[in-house]
Amino acid sequence: MGAGRSAMWAPHTSTPREIKERLDAERSGLPHVVFRNQSDEQVVTWLAGDLAAVGRLENCELCLQWDMGVSRVHAELQRIGDAWTLSDEALSRNGSFVNGKRVLGRRRLDDGDVLTFGSTTVIFRAPGRAYDRTEPARPLMKSSTVSPSDLCILIALCRPLQQHNRSSPATNREIADELCLSIPAVKRRLGVLFDRFGLENLSHNAKRARLADVALQTGLVAPFDFVS
């Protein structure tokens, strides 16, 4: 991003404060974006109007002035009716991307889409709007289902599946080491989560795998939780 920083983000563990900030923003139901600035600090920016410019200029609503891969005026986030779109109509030199695919012209956004401008990853959130799209295999889990501390447990549980291409979630020891908890404390919190999601009758390994699957597939644990 800035001088001395790698363009690729290193693995990052969100702090409880950052997770609480994202949960509070989601519970508001208002559209917003989440990203990390040049100091690796989480930033939540509300989309208050109908148009938000993305770029390095200070008067851009989404100002990414440290990222030299971003043009002065790079792209626009625009509300059309009750939907949000990303528009990059020859504004940027390096292009804008949604979920890894370059945007040519205008692209409608869905809640949770991963936007990329230069080397900056931005998560688009519109939690209060249910767009007309194919229904997911299971209902989306609400953020109020778990506390910030339990969400930290879920993120640590899912991390090996997302970052290391492992076929099994994290062990109790791995979760304890990441969160600086005791193994008994991890077991207690996982037990509460197994009960909360109706998994108590499954075998030990099946419960862990199913809990990780539910967290990832419902969006309770999001891509932003695994990048820095």
C-alpha positions in Angstrom: 0.0 0.0 0.0 2.3 2.8 1.2 6.1 2.9 1.1 7.7 -0.1 2.8 4.5 -2.1 2.7 3.8 -5.2 0.6 1.0 -4.9 -2.0 -0.4 -8.2 -0.7 -2.0 -8.2 2.7 -0.6 -10.5 5.2 -2.9 -12.8 7.3 -4.6 -10.7 10.0 -6.6 -11.6 13.1 -9.3 -9.0 13.7 -9.3 -7.7 17.3 -12.5 -8.0 19.4 -12.9 -4.2 19.2 -12.8 -4.4 15.3 -15.3 -7.3 15.3 -17.6 -5.4 17.6 -17.4 -2.4 15.4 -18.4 -4.4 12.3 -21.2 -6.1 14.2 -22.6 -2.8 15.3 -22.4 -1.4 11.7 -24.2 -4.5 10.4 -26.9 -4.3 13.0 -27.6 -0.7 12.0 -28.9 -2.0 8.7 -27.2 0.9 6.8 -25.0 0.5 3.7 -21.3 0.9 4.4 -17.8 -0.3 3.4 -15.0 -1.8 5.5 -11.3 -1.7 4.7 -7.9 -1.3 6.4 -5.9 1.9 6.0 -2.1 2.4 5.6 -1.7 1.9 9.4 -3.5 -1.4 9.3 -6.4 0.1 11.2 -9.9 -1.0 10.3 -12.1 1.8 8.8 -15.9 1.7 8.5 -17.2 4.3 6.0 -21.0 4.9 5.7 -22.6 5.4 2.3 -24.8 8.2 3.4 -25.7 9.7 0.0 -26.5 8.4 -3.4 -23.0 8.7 -4.8 -19.6 8.0 -3.3 -16.4 8.6 -5.3 -13.4 6.2 -4.8 -9.9 7.6 -5.3 -6.8 9.2 -3.8 -8.2 12.7 -3.8 -9.0 14.0 -0.3 -12.5 14.9 -1.3 -13.4 11.4 -2.4 -15.9 9.8 0.0 -13.8 6.6 -0.1 -10.3 8.2 0.1 -7.5 5.7 -0.4 -4.7 8.3 -0.7 -1.9 6.0 0.4 -2.5 3.4 -2.3 -0.5 4.5 -5.4 -2.3 1.8 -7.5 -5.5 3.8 -7.1 -6.2 6.7 -9.5 -7.0 10.2 -8.3 -10.6 9.5 -9.2 -10.8 5.8 -9.6 -14.5 4.6 -9.5 -17.9 5.5 -8.2 -20.3 3.7 -5.8 -23.8 4.8 -6.8 -27.2 4.1 -5.4 -29.8 3.4 -8.1 -33.2 2.9 -6.6 -32.6 0.7 -3.6 -29.6 -1.1 -5.1 -25.9 -0.1 -5.1 -23.6 -0.3 -8.1 -19.9 0.0 -8.8 -19.0 2.1 -11.9 -15.6 2.3 -13.4 -16.2 3.7 -16.9 -12.6 4.3 -18.0 -11.9 6.3 -14.8 -9.1 4.2 -13.4 -5.8 3.2 -14.9 -5.5 -0.2 -13.1 -9.2 -1.2 -13.0 -11.7 -2.0 -10.3 -12.6 -5.6 -9.3 -15.6 -7.3 -7.6 -14.9 -10.8 -6.2 -11.8 -11.0 -8.4 -13.5 -10.0 -11.7 -12.7 -6.7 -13.4 -15.6 -4.3 -13.7 -16.2 -3.1 -17.2 -18.7 -0.3 -17.0 -21.2 -0.8 -14.2 -21.7 -3.7 -11.8 -24.6 -4.3 -9.3 -23.3 -5.0 -5.8 -24.5 -7.6 -3.3 -24.0 -7.5 0.4 -20.6 -9.0 1.3 -19.0 -8.4 -2.2 -15.2 -8.0 -2.1 -14.1 -4.9 -4.0 -10.5 -4.3 -5.0 -9.0 -0.9 -5.9 -5.2 -1.0 -6.4 -3.9 -3.1 -3.6 -6.8 -2.2 -1.2 -9.5 -4.7 -0.4 -12.9 -3.2 0.5 -15.9 -5.1 1.8 -19.3 -3.8 0.7 -22.1 -4.2 3.2 -25.8 -3.6 2.7 -27.2 -5.6 5.6 -30.7 -4.0 5.6 -31.5 -4.8 2.0 -32.6 -8.2 0.7 -32.0 -8.2 -3.0 -33.9 -10.3 -5.5 -31.5 -13.1 -6.1 -31.3 -16.9 -5.8 -32.1 -18.0 -2.3 -29.1 -19.5 -0.4 -29.2 -23.2 0.6 -29.9 -22.1 4.2 -31.0 -18.9 5.8 -28.3 -16.3 6.5 -27.3 -16.2 10.1 -27.8 -12.9 11.9 -24.8 -11.2 13.5 -26.8 -11.1 16.8 -26.6 -14.9 17.0 -23.2 -14.7 18.5 -21.2 -12.3 20.7 -17.9 -10.7 19.5 -15.9 -13.2 21.6 -17.7 -16.1 20.1 -17.1 -14.7 16.6 -13.4 -14.6 17.4 -13.7 -18.4 18.2 -15.5 -19.0 14.9 -12.9 -17.1 12.9 -10.0 -19.0 14.4 -11.9 -22.3 13.9 -12.3 -21.5 10.2 -8.9 -20.0 9.5 -7.1 -23.1 8.3 -9.9 -23.9 5.8 -9.7 -20.4 4.3 -5.9 -19.6 4.5 -4.2 -23.0 4.4 -6.4 -25.1 2.2 -6.8 -27.7 5.0 -9.7 -30.1 5.0 -10.3 -29.8 8.7 -10.9 -26.8 11.0 -8.5 -25.6 13.6 -7.8 -27.7 16.7 -8.5 -26.5 20.2 -4.8 -25.9 20.7 -4.6 -23.7 17.6 -7.6 -21.7 18.6 -6.2 -21.3 22.1 -2.8 -20.1 20.8 -4.4 -17.6 18.4 -6.7 -16.1 21.0 -4.4 -16.4 24.0 -7.0 -18.6 25.8 -6.8 -21.8 27.7 -7.9 -25.0 26.1 -10.7 -25.6 28.6 -12.0 -22.1 27.8 -12.0 -22.9 24.1 -13.8 -26.1 24.8 -16.5 -24.3 26.9 -17.1 -21.7 24.2 -17.3 -24.3 21.4 -19.7 -26.3 23.5 -22.0 -23.3 23.8 -21.8 -22.8 20.0 -22.5 -26.4 19.3 -25.7 -26.2 21.4 -26.7 -22.8 19.9 -26.6 -24.2 16.3 -28.2 -27.5 17.2 -25.1 -29.6 16.6 -24.8 -31.2 20.0 -25.9 -34.7 18.8 -23.2 -35.0 16.2 -19.8 -36.7 16.8 -16.9 -34.5 18.0 -15.2 -34.1 14.6 -18.5 -33.8 12.8 -19.6 -31.0 15.1 -16.4 -29.0 14.5 -16.6 -29.4 10.7 -20.3 -28.6 10.6 -19.9 -25.5 12.8 -17.2 -24.2 10.5 -19.3 -24.9 7.4 -22.3 -23.1 8.9 -20.2 -20.1 9.8 -18.7 -19.8 6.4 -21.7 -20.7 4.2 -24.0 -18.3 6.0 -21.6 -15.4 6.0 -21.3 -15.2 9.7 -17.6 -15.5 9.1 -16.7 -13.2 6.2 -13.7 -13.0 3.8 -12.6 -9.8 5.5 -11.9 -11.7 8.7 -8.9 -13.5 7.0 -7.1 -10.5 5.4 -5.2 -7.6 6.7 
